[in-house]
């Protein structure tokens, strides 16, 4: 399993960050690699789901994400299934007038040994770059 974790401090409240980060129509605006996200009527609440098209390292992944846990202002966690499987956690930690946002992405590529080789050679680096770019994009959108 590959584990990627990145953090950034955004000069805004958790509510302002969640207003953009959890809005299904805005997610492709800030999350690098997400080409489309089609939520059900429950998303982003626990039990809700969305179909996602994600592109990394030239490969298009069709995924289904299901929200495992949502604690407003503190935690958003979901699992992914499809061409890549794993979990994704976003935590929000107030720091004065700012918020530290940490994203952790744990995933596995399909294809046993071949999938692991492809991940180590290409996909892991692209996912790490996308995660870092996504946090930067989110910060820019929230802070204006």
Steps between C-alpha positions, in 0.01 A plus 500: 500500500623849415447774759523868406453780754524878455394803704452871442390794715212698350416844637131430546251325726416134458152606384644711216729215394222240510272726296738448207671168577178304550288663230476233226480761225825664622714189561629480137598870534755430772579127511765437236420197287126485565330546167143445619307415816137390495359483856186334627243697702669419835861602417705634691319359804597157638367225277488725195692409187629644176633370169836657418716514190861560610805529275854438623817426304303485176268230635128566546349336807126452546430490871212486742547677830285443807508735798599307813498786747422870502544714809446859398805716569715201593505197266390377159585139412401281210596177328566452131422198289557425136823525304678615817390403850570667832398768747531874509489712817490878532540652844447862601690638801433863601817703561397846619333674205626231261441128448753224440360266235657155477418252226599135521452271201555123548453295186589187305531457128340198333709237328704348785873525418453695175272751674758552776777559247289748303408678825862532617631608160234753402166520680623563855702806392207640302256439786740673743530799265122509452446493877742787556356700209147435625577647842661802336197544270262472797699762692487739201125455450416542870732792567402671173 
